[in-house]
Amino acid sequence: MATASKKYNTLIILFSIAIPLLVAVLFSVKIDVQLPVFLPPIYATINAFTAVFLMLAFWAIKNKKVRLHENLMKTAIIFSVLFLVLYVAYHMTSNSTKFGGEGAIKTVYFVILITHILLSVAVIPFVLITYVRAITNQVELHKKIARFTFPLWLYVAVSGVVVYLMISPYYIV
């Protein structure tokens, strides 16, 4: 069964490199269309739903509800992709909002933001490998990597919401 997942390795590497590079390139592209300022709470909510689906999927697998786990994980992936599309679209059409807090809260904000950004890139191959191991029925290998993927992905989803909540008072309407 290990050979079944080997055919996915090239795609995993490609997506793990291409997604962050594409996001970085798209961030430098500015389109002269003004998307509504209410888009950030929408994509933050989508991030929150991702976290909820991840926790429900964890509960489902712990309770041996494998089919429910599979469906919840697929939904979490869809929500993560939807978040990324909306996030990039917003930043291609709007100027970045500067955090206005000062002192210790500013440090806390930037620690959360930087770890969120770095781990959002790092989690991509983890999610892809975990997913491939699931769809190729490599259950034991899937479980091994899922132990790392789950907390990383959950942190990225939750910290994205926290970053939004911390910066939202500074959005210009």
Number of C-alpha atoms within 10 A of each C-alpha: 9 11 8 14 17 12 11 16 15 11 14 19 14 12 16 19 14 13 14 15 13 12 18 12 11 15 18 10 14 14 13 9 10 11 13 11 13 11 14 20 14 14 23 23 18 24 26 22 18 27 25 17 22 24 18 17 25 18 14 17 14 11 10 11 13 13 12 15 22 17 13 21 21 16 17 25 18 14 21 20 15 14 22 17 13 17 18 17 19 24 20 22 17 18 10 11 13 11 16 13 15 9 7 8 12 14 12 13 17 13 12 18 19 12 13 22 14 11 15 18 16 17 21 21 19 20 22 20 22 23 19 20 24 18 14 15 15 16 12 11 14 19 14 12 16 21 11 14 22 20 14 19 25 20 19 26 26 19 22 24 20 18 19 17 13 19 15 16 12 12 14 8 6
